[in-house]
Amino acid sequence: MLQKGYEKTLEEILRERAEILFRAGERLSDALRELAVIDSKIERMVTGVAGESEHGPACPVMYHDINIEIERYNDAREYAKLRHFYLIVTGEAMGFRRHTWVDEIYRIPLKKKPPKEPHGQV
């Protein structure tokens, strides 16, 4: 009887540990999905500016809007990096010492730099 109680408690602990690790991974996945959404928006805006330059000058407001989105992207990237750190710490707290799998599955993209605005535009 005592052995079954111990096994049941151990199973519940393992299940809870797996759930905690899963939630940490989900939060990181959510953060990376948000990064992808913002990145896609930036790419559309940059493509629009490039198209504008072929058909006329791109206005400084367009660059300002792109820079705002890049700042938003970089902030979201920092949040994703924090979630990445939390996942590693959570895994270590559970006894996982190697985290190469975290870096392989959850790649944090590079920080974005604002585009250079063409000189001479007003």
Secondary structure, 3 states (H helix, E strand, C coil): CHHHHHHHHHHHHHHHHHHHHHHHHHHHHHHHHHHHHHHHHHHHHHHHHHHHHHHCCCCHHHHHHHHHHHHHHHHHHHHHHHHHHHHHHHHHHCCCCCCHHHHHHCCCCCCCCCCCCCCCCC
